[in-house]
Amino acid sequence: MHSKQTVKYICESYPSGNHYYYKKELITHDSWDNIDSLSWSAARPISKGTFAKRGKEGYKVEYVSVDKEPAEVIPFLKVTKK
């Protein structure tokens, strides 16, 4: 388990009202002493309960509002065979 300084929990909110929860960990590709080798891991999905629990425990939490336009729905035409 990572320390409170090397992990962050993210809540992404969409205009549809959906919320998605993720965890990111600080990783190194060389050494912890080499700052240039540090980066955040890929976002891993977590539950809403885990997000809330970790926030209460003092871990860093971020709230991100994603303002994307909804996808365009392209209807498929039904082809009938003779």
Secondary structure, 3 states (H helix, E strand, C coil): CCCCCCEEEEEEECCCCCEEEEEEEEEECCCCCCHHHEEECCCEECCHHHHHHHHHCCCEEEEEECCCCCCCCCCCCCCCCC
